[in-house]
């Protein structure tokens, strides 16, 4: 089971990032840190920050689904979540809200991940107190 990250504001600027958005329109997202489970898995698992957005009812469902894809050599530490709206035609992404289970994500980290993944897109990154059930 994905664990909540102890200090979501403590980020390593040197780590790579990855964005996985598996929907159109408006869905929930999580931000997390992927780490190797052990020293033995450091060769197969690249430590990185990830933003994952899928059609799932709860943020925990996104974390569970994505963690299963990672396999047993990797750990996912969830650092918060919110809601993400994507328009692939207009090339825009907007974030808002917060996760009732994982709390608010680090805004700078969300922005960094999305800028790296979508450098030519218009981004509107906000973190609000809104929780959608």
Z-matrix of the N, CA and C atoms (Angstrom, degrees):
N
C 1 1.454
C 2 1.520 1 109.38
N 3 1.313 2 116.43 1 136.50
C 4 1.457 3 121.93 2 179.61
C 5 1.523 4 110.16 3 -62.67
N 6 1.314 5 115.33 4 136.47
C 7 1.459 6 120.87 5 -179.88
C 8 1.518 7 110.24 6 -99.69
N 9 1.331 8 115.89 7 151.02
C 10 1.467 9 120.39 8 174.38
C 11 1.525 10 108.00 9 -77.55
N 12 1.316 11 116.13 10 141.82
C 13 1.460 12 122.59 11 -179.26
C 14 1.516 13 108.45 12 -78.65
N 15 1.331 14 117.26 13 137.21
C 16 1.460 15 120.88 14 -175.40
C 17 1.527 16 113.66 15 -67.02
N 18 1.323 17 117.47 16 -41.39
C 19 1.463 18 120.61 17 -177.63
C 20 1.530 19 109.40 18 -131.97
N 21 1.356 20 117.51 19 89.20
C 22 1.462 21 119.80 20 -176.15
C 23 1.526 22 113.99 21 -66.31
N 24 1.335 23 118.31 22 -12.13
C 25 1.458 24 120.32 23 178.86
C 26 1.528 25 112.65 24 -87.43
N 27 1.344 26 117.14 25 -12.82
C 28 1.460 27 120.96 26 179.95
C 29 1.527 28 108.76 27 -89.78
N 30 1.333 29 116.00 28 99.78
C 31 1.463 30 119.35 29 -179.74
C 32 1.522 31 110.70 30 -118.87
N 33 1.315 32 115.58 31 148.40
C 34 1.456 33 122.89 32 177.55
C 35 1.523 34 107.55 33 -96.45
N 36 1.307 35 117.38 34 109.42
C 37 1.468 36 122.66 35 -175.96
C 38 1.529 37 112.76 36 -63.21
N 39 1.330 38 117.30 37 -19.03
C 40 1.462 39 120.33 38 -176.29
C 41 1.530 40 113.23 39 -84.14
N 42 1.319 41 118.13 40 -16.90
C 43 1.459 42 120.02 41 -177.25
C 44 1.527 43 111.57 42 -71.84
N 45 1.327 44 117.22 43 143.58
C 46 1.470 45 119.99 44 176.76
C 47 1.526 46 111.38 45 -69.88
N 48 1.314 47 115.51 46 165.98
C 49 1.465 48 121.13 47 -178.81
C 50 1.524 49 110.11 48 -128.45
N 51 1.328 50 114.72 49 161.16
C 52 1.464 51 121.36 50 179.39
C 53 1.530 52 108.06 51 -150.46
N 54 1.328 53 116.68 52 139.34
C 55 1.471 54 121.82 53 175.90
C 56 1.518 55 109.13 54 -120.42
N 57 1.325 56 115.91 55 131.51
C 58 1.454 57 122.18 56 177.63
C 59 1.518 58 107.29 57 -125.89
N 60 1.327 59 116.72 58 109.28
C 61 1.466 60 121.65 59 -179.73
C 62 1.520 61 107.28 60 -120.82
N 63 1.325 62 115.86 61 110.25
C 64 1.459 63 121.72 62 -173.48
C 65 1.530 64 111.61 63 -111.04
N 66 1.309 65 116.42 64 48.86
C 67 1.460 66 120.37 65 178.78
C 68 1.517 67 109.26 66 -164.40
N 69 1.310 68 114.91 67 170.81
C 70 1.458 69 122.23 68 168.68
C 71 1.528 70 105.73 69 -115.22
N 72 1.285 71 116.56 70 158.27
C 73 1.461 72 123.00 71 177.93
C 74 1.516 73 112.36 72 75.12
N 75 1.332 74 118.18 73 -123.99
C 76 1.453 75 124.27 74 -161.58
C 77 1.533 76 111.14 75 -124.77
N 78 1.338 77 117.81 76 116.23
C 79 1.462 78 121.74 77 177.84
C 80 1.526 79 110.23 78 -148.30
N 81 1.321 80 116.16 79 170.06
C 82 1.462 81 121.98 80 178.02
C 83 1.529 82 110.46 81 -77.95
N 84 1.346 83 115.44 82 157.76
C 85 1.462 84 120.93 83 176.26
C 86 1.517 85 109.78 84 -140.53
N 87 1.337 86 115.24 85 159.15
C 88 1.459 87 121.88 86 170.76
C 89 1.519 88 108.36 87 -125.04
N 90 1.315 89 115.49 88 156.00
C 91 1.455 90 122.66 89 172.42
C 92 1.519 91 105.70 90 -120.99
N 93 1.334 92 115.86 91 136.00
C 94 1.451 93 117.91 92 -178.22
C 95 1.512 94 113.16 93 -152.53
N 96 1.316 95 114.16 94 175.02
C 97 1.452 96 123.49 95 176.37
C 98 1.522 97 107.27 96 -114.54
N 99 1.328 98 115.41 97 126.58
C 100 1.459 99 120.80 98 175.17
C 101 1.517 100 107.12 99 -99.57
N 102 1.337 101 115.68 100 128.26
C 103 1.462 102 121.58 101 -179.80
C 104 1.517 103 109.92 102 -132.48
N 105 1.338 104 116.69 103 152.91
C 106 1.467 105 119.53 104 174.37
C 107 1.522 106 110.36 105 -65.31
N 108 1.334 107 116.76 106 144.89
C 109 1.473 108 121.67 107 179.31
C 110 1.528 109 111.18 108 -68.41
N 111 1.328 110 116.14 109 -33.17
C 112 1.457 111 119.80 110 -176.60
C 113 1.525 112 109.27 111 -149.25
N 114 1.320 113 115.55 112 173.54
C 115 1.455 114 120.64 113 177.23
C 116 1.531 115 109.72 114 -61.71
N 117 1.325 116 116.67 115 -34.46
C 118 1.465 117 121.10 116 -179.66
C 119 1.525 118 112.91 117 -64.47
N 120 1.333 119 117.67 118 -27.53
C 121 1.466 120 119.93 119 -177.16
C 122 1.539 121 113.16 120 -94.83
N 123 1.336 122 117.04 121 4.92
C 124 1.474 123 119.71 122 179.43
C 125 1.528 124 112.47 123 -63.17
N 126 1.326 125 117.31 124 -26.54
C 127 1.467 126 120.37 125 179.17
C 128 1.522 127 112.30 126 -76.50
N 129 1.329 128 117.81 127 -25.93
C 130 1.466 129 121.01 128 -176.22
C 131 1.524 130 113.59 129 -102.91
N 132 1.318 131 117.79 130 -20.13
C 133 1.472 132 121.75 131 -178.38
C 134 1.522 133 109.27 132 -116.37
N 135 1.338 134 115.54 133 120.03
C 136 1.463 135 121.02 134 179.22
C 137 1.532 136 108.62 135 -90.51
N 138 1.331 137 116.52 136 120.68
C 139 1.462 138 120.07 137 178.02
C 140 1.521 139 108.99 138 -65.90
N 141 1.336 140 116.57 139 132.17
C 142 1.459 141 120.86 140 -177.26
C 143 1.525 142 110.03 141 -164.39
N 144 1.336 143 113.81 142 162.70
C 145 1.456 144 120.83 143 171.20
C 146 1.517 145 108.37 144 -92.74
N 147 1.309 146 115.70 145 144.74
C 148 1.459 147 119.93 146 -177.86
C 149 1.526 148 109.99 147 -138.03
N 150 1.321 149 114.96 148 143.09
C 151 1.466 150 122.15 149 169.23
C 152 1.525 151 105.21 150 -115.20
N 153 1.326 152 116.25 151 124.44
C 154 1.463 153 121.58 152 -177.71
C 155 1.516 154 108.74 153 -124.65
N 156 1.332 155 116.15 154 127.18
C 157 1.460 156 121.72 155 178.50
C 158 1.524 157 108.58 156 -130.84
N 159 1.334 158 115.35 157 122.98
C 160 1.459 159 122.50 158 -177.03
C 161 1.512 160 110.19 159 -139.24
N 162 1.329 161 115.70 160 164.68
C 163 1.461 162 121.20 161 174.17
C 164 1.521 163 108.69 162 -79.00
N 165 1.300 164 116.12 163 87.18
C 166 1.458 165 123.04 164 177.91
C 167 1.522 166 108.49 165 -136.84
N 168 1.326 167 116.43 166 151.97
C 169 1.463 168 120.58 167 -176.52
C 170 1.536 169 112.34 168 -70.02
N 171 1.329 170 115.93 169 -40.58
C 172 1.462 171 120.06 170 -175.97
C 173 1.533 172 110.69 171 -124.02
N 174 1.334 173 115.93 172 155.56
C 175 1.454 174 121.23 173 176.02
C 176 1.535 175 110.50 174 -59.62
N 177 1.323 176 117.25 175 -38.05
C 178 1.467 177 121.03 176 179.16
C 179 1.529 178 111.46 177 -62.51
N 180 1.332 179 117.36 178 -32.06
C 181 1.469 180 120.57 179 177.31
C 182 1.531 181 110.54 180 -66.84
N 183 1.327 182 116.96 181 -37.76
C 184 1.467 183 120.97 182 176.98
C 185 1.527 184 108.90 183 -63.80
N 186 1.328 185 116.08 184 -48.08
C 187 1.464 186 120.54 185 -179.09
C 188 1.526 187 110.91 186 -59.90
N 189 1.307 188 117.34 187 -44.87
C 190 1.468 189 121.19 188 -178.85
C 191 1.531 190 111.39 189 -64.46
N 192 1.327 191 117.03 190 -45.39
C 193 1.466 192 121.15 191 -179.94
C 194 1.524 193 110.80 192 -62.31
N 195 1.321 194 116.80 193 -46.00
C 196 1.452 195 120.04 194 -177.95
C 197 1.528 196 111.28 195 -68.87
N 198 1.323 197 116.82 196 -39.40
C 199 1.460 198 119.75 197 -179.85
C 200 1.533 199 111.18 198 -63.37
N 201 1.315 200 116.92 199 -35.21
C 202 1.467 201 120.34 200 176.77
C 203 1.529 202 110.44 201 -63.40
N 204 1.314 203 117.64 202 -36.31
C 205 1.470 204 121.44 203 178.24
C 206 1.523 205 111.87 204 -66.82
N 207 1.327 206 116.30 205 -30.86
C 208 1.459 207 120.32 206 -177.52
C 209 1.521 208 112.30 207 -68.62
N 210 1.319 209 117.19 208 -30.66
C 211 1.453 210 120.65 209 -177.30
C 212 1.511 211 111.70 210 89.76
N 213 1.323 212 114.42 211 -179.93
C 214 1.463 213 119.48 212 -172.31
C 215 1.526 214 114.51 213 -81.31
N 216 1.325 215 117.95 214 -7.56
C 217 1.465 216 120.28 215 179.77
C 218 1.523 217 113.62 216 -86.77
N 219 1.346 218 117.66 217 -4.29
C 220 1.465 219 120.55 218 -175.24
C 221 1.525 220 111.04 219 -126.18
N 222 1.318 221 114.82 220 149.07
C 223 1.464 222 122.99 221 173.51
C 224 1.517 223 108.82 222 -112.02
N 225 1.324 224 116.70 223 142.62
C 226 1.459 225 122.21 224 173.55
C 227 1.520 226 108.09 225 -113.96
N 228 1.329 227 116.10 226 121.19
C 229 1.456 228 122.40 227 175.76
C 230 1.518 229 107.16 228 -108.00
N 231 1.318 230 117.00 229 112.48
C 232 1.461 231 121.36 230 -176.40
C 233 1.527 232 109.30 231 -79.86
N 234 1.334 233 115.62 232 131.90
C 235 1.459 234 122.54 233 -175.64
C 236 1.524 235 112.50 234 -112.09
N 237 1.330 236 117.75 235 14.79
C 238 1.459 237 121.41 236 179.01
C 239 1.515 238 110.71 237 130.16
N 240 1.312 239 115.20 238 179.26
C 241 1.457 240 119.49 239 -179.21
C 242 1.515 241 110.97 240 -166.40
N 243 1.320 242 114.52 241 178.01
C 244 1.456 243 121.29 242 -179.51
C 245 1.515 244 109.90 243 -173.26
N 246 1.315 245 115.36 244 -149.62
C 247 1.463 246 122.33 245 -178.74
C 248 1.526 247 107.59 246 -123.01
N 249 1.321 248 116.06 247 139.26
C 250 1.454 249 122.20 248 -177.63
C 251 1.527 250 109.45 249 -127.45
N 252 1.324 251 115.97 250 129.46
C 253 1.463 252 122.26 251 175.37
C 254 1.516 253 107.78 252 -112.47
N 255 1.325 254 116.36 253 126.67
C 256 1.457 255 121.27 254 -179.56
C 257 1.527 256 109.87 255 -122.71
N 258 1.328 257 115.19 256 136.87
C 259 1.464 258 121.70 257 173.90
C 260 1.522 259 106.28 258 -124.70
N 261 1.321 260 116.08 259 102.13
C 262 1.462 261 121.32 260 -174.79
C 263 1.530 262 112.52 261 -71.46
N 264 1.324 263 117.54 262 -23.29
C 265 1.467 264 120.96 263 178.28
C 266 1.529 265 110.13 264 -75.58
N 267 1.329 266 116.24 265 -49.36
C 268 1.465 267 121.02 266 -179.85
C 269 1.527 268 112.88 267 -81.97
N 270 1.332 269 116.21 268 -9.57
C 271 1.465 270 122.96 269 -177.99
C 272 1.525 271 111.62 270 57.51
N 273 1.342 272 114.19 271 55.89
C 274 1.462 273 120.51 272 177.62
C 275 1.525 274 109.87 273 -128.36
N 276 1.319 275 115.06 274 147.00
C 277 1.466 276 122.28 275 174.09
C 278 1.518 277 107.38 276 -134.87
N 279 1.327 278 115.39 277 132.88
C 280 1.468 279 121.74 278 177.09
C 281 1.523 280 107.86 279 -127.07
N 282 1.325 281 116.83 280 135.80
C 283 1.465 282 120.99 281 173.26
C 284 1.521 283 109.27 282 -119.59
N 285 1.313 284 115.08 283 151.03
C 286 1.460 285 121.72 284 176.48
C 287 1.525 286 107.89 285 -164.94
N 288 1.323 287 116.18 286 176.44
C 289 1.450 288 120.92 287 176.98
C 290 1.515 289 113.47 288 77.00
N 291 1.329 290 114.13 289 -173.67
C 292 1.461 291 122.49 290 179.30
C 293 1.527 292 108.28 291 -149.88
N 294 1.291 293 116.56 292 164.00
C 295 1.460 294 122.09 293 178.60
C 296 1.519 295 109.73 294 -90.46
N 297 1.324 296 116.36 295 129.38
C 298 1.460 297 120.20 296 176.39
C 299 1.522 298 112.21 297 -65.42
N 300 1.320 299 117.34 298 -29.40
C 301 1.461 300 121.69 299 -178.19
C 302 1.518 301 114.77 300 -92.55
N 303 1.331 302 116.89 301 -35.79
C 304 1.470 303 121.11 302 -174.74
C 305 1.522 304 113.95 303 -110.11
N 306 1.316 305 117.98 304 -11.27
C 307 1.453 306 120.75 305 178.70
C 308 1.515 307 113.33 306 84.81
N 309 1.337 308 114.02 307 -169.23
C 310 1.468 309 121.00 308 -176.97
C 311 1.523 310 110.57 309 -77.20
N 312 1.340 311 116.88 310 139.83
C 313 1.461 312 119.47 311 174.11
C 314 1.526 313 110.63 312 -82.06
N 315 1.300 314 115.74 313 165.29
C 316 1.456 315 122.07 314 174.45
C 317 1.526 316 107.71 315 -73.75
N 318 1.325 317 117.10 316 116.59
C 319 1.462 318 121.77 317 -175.96
C 320 1.525 319 112.15 318 -59.93
N 321 1.315 320 117.06 319 -42.94
C 322 1.467 321 120.54 320 -179.09
C 323 1.534 322 110.70 321 -62.90
N 324 1.323 323 117.18 322 -36.59
C 325 1.457 324 120.79 323 179.52
C 326 1.527 325 110.75 324 -70.36
N 327 1.334 326 117.85 325 -43.08
C 328 1.471 327 121.36 326 176.81
C 329 1.523 328 109.41 327 -58.23
N 330 1.318 329 116.37 328 -45.76
C 331 1.453 330 121.25 329 -179.52
C 332 1.529 331 111.67 330 -63.22
N 333 1.319 332 116.68 331 -42.86
C 334 1.465 333 121.17 332 179.88
C 335 1.533 334 110.83 333 -62.19
N 336 1.320 335 116.89 334 -47.11
C 337 1.466 336 120.95 335 -178.80
C 338 1.524 337 110.25 336 -60.61
N 339 1.327 338 116.32 337 -47.46
C 340 1.467 339 119.48 338 -176.69
C 341 1.531 340 112.06 339 -70.42
N 342 1.330 341 117.77 340 -36.33
C 343 1.473 342 120.13 341 176.83
C 344 1.523 343 111.23 342 -63.96
N 345 1.325 344 116.39 343 -39.62
C 346 1.465 345 120.31 344 178.87
C 347 1.525 346 111.42 345 -67.00
N 348 1.317 347 117.18 346 -39.06
C 349 1.464 348 121.43 347 -176.48
C 350 1.529 349 113.02 348 -81.92
N 351 1.330 350 116.62 349 -30.45
C 352 1.470 351 122.37 350 -175.93
C 353 1.529 352 109.99 351 -131.74
N 354 1.327 353 117.87 352 66.03
C 355 1.474 354 120.22 353 -172.24
C 356 1.525 355 115.11 354 -63.36
N 357 1.305 356 118.25 355 -26.52
C 358 1.468 357 120.93 356 -177.06
C 359 1.528 358 113.38 357 -101.54
N 360 1.305 359 116.84 358 9.40
C 361 1.467 360 120.78 359 -177.24
C 362 1.521 361 110.76 360 -96.31
N 363 1.319 362 115.75 361 157.14
C 364 1.466 363 121.43 362 174.06
C 365 1.530 364 107.58 363 -85.47
N 366 1.328 365 116.07 364 123.98
C 367 1.462 366 121.87 365 -178.14
C 368 1.524 367 110.31 366 -114.29
N 369 1.315 368 116.00 367 135.89
C 370 1.469 369 123.37 368 174.99
C 371 1.525 370 105.98 369 -125.53
N 372 1.335 371 116.34 370 92.44
C 373 1.455 372 121.96 371 -173.77
C 374 1.527 373 109.18 372 -100.69
N 375 1.316 374 115.87 373 111.37
C 376 1.459 375 121.18 374 174.05
C 377 1.523 376 108.61 375 -132.50
N 378 1.293 377 115.26 376 152.30
C 379 1.463 378 122.75 377 175.99
C 380 1.522 379 105.48 378 -121.80
N 381 1.314 380 117.11 379 119.79
C 382 1.462 381 120.77 380 -179.40
C 383 1.521 382 109.97 381 -122.83
N 384 1.312 383 116.81 382 175.73
C 385 1.470 384 121.45 383 179.61
C 386 1.528 385 112.96 384 -85.33
N 387 1.320 386 117.30 385 -1.10
C 388 1.462 387 121.55 386 -176.79
C 389 1.522 388 110.81 387 -65.66
N 390 1.341 389 116.92 388 130.01
C 391 1.459 390 123.36 389 176.16
C 392 1.522 391 107.42 390 -121.39
N 393 1.328 392 115.49 391 121.81
C 394 1.469 393 119.91 392 178.43
C 395 1.512 394 108.22 393 -101.26
N 396 1.332 395 115.52 394 125.29
C 397 1.471 396 120.86 395 -178.66
C 398 1.479 397 113.48 396 -79.31
